[in-house]
Amino acid sequence: MHAQVAEAPPRHRRTARAAARGTLRAPPRQAGGGGADALADAEDREDLNRASGERQTLAANQTALLVEMVQQNTQLTETIKSLTERVEALTREVHLNICANTAG
């Protein structure tokens, strides 16, 4: 005969609202498990701290990328402006030459 082994309850449970925010709610405390709970809490704080650091690093990298992209966009906009002004000047020159040739 096999003895049935009770499954351990999940360490954290999510409420519907907390799941929507992506946060966890600690399960209710049970008497007599203070040391295990304290260890679990410490591990959870370490996990949250590590995840927070990873998010900050990702945000910093994305911000740097956005700054670079804005600088490139500014350079391209300046180049386009310069080329547009050059096309306008050439168009006027061609127009004046055509008008001068047909009038003369």
N, C-alpha and C positions, 0 to 999 in steps of 0.2 A: 504494500500500500504506500502510496505517495502522500506525504503531508502537503497540504496546500500552503503556499507561501503568499502572504498578503503583500500586495504591491505597495511600495512606499508612496505616500502622497506627493504630488508635484511640489517642487520647492516654491514656486510662485504660481499664482493664478492671475488671470487677466479678467477685469470687468469689461463689459462692452465699451464703456466710455474710455477706460484706460487703454484698451486695445486700439481704439481709434487714435489716441494720442501716442501710442507706442510705449506706454509706461507700464511698469509692473506694480502689483500690489502684493505685499507680503501676506502669506497665509496666516491664519490665526495662530497664536502661540499656544503650545501645549505645555502643561506643567511638567517639570522634571527634565526638560531638554535644553536647558540654558546654555551649556557649553557648545552643543552642536549648533544651536541657533546663532550664537555669537560668531562662531566660525563661518557659518553660512552667510551671515550679514557682512562679515569682513570680506569674504570672497566676492559677494555681490558688489560691495563698494569698490573693490579693486577692478572688477569687470566694468562697472560704470565709469570709473576713472579712465581706464584704458580706452573704452569706447569714446569717451568725451575727447581724449587726446587725439584719437584717430580722426574724429570729426573736425577738430580744430586744424589738424594738419591738412586734411582734404580741403577745408574752406580756405586756408591760406594758399594752397596750390592753385585752387580755382580762381581766387582773387588775383594772383600773379598772372595767370593766363588771361583773365579778362583785361587786366591793365595792358598787357602786351598786345592783345587784339585791338583795343581802343587806339593804341599808338599806331599800329599798322593801318587801321581804318583812317586815322587822321592823315597819315602820309599818302595813302591812296587818294583821299579826297583832295589834298593839295595838288597831287599829280594830275588828277582829272581836271581840276580848275585850270591849271597851267595849259594843259593840252586843249581844253575847250577855248581858252583865250587865243591860243595859237591858230586853231581852226577858224575862229571868227576873223582874225586878222588876215589869214590867207583867203578866206571867202571874200572879204572886202577888196583885197588886192586883185583877185581874179575878176570880180565884178567891175572894178574900175578899168581894168585892161580890156575887158569885153566891150564896155561902154565906149571907151576911147577908140577902139578899133572899128566899131560900127558907126561912130559919129564921124570919123575922119576918113 
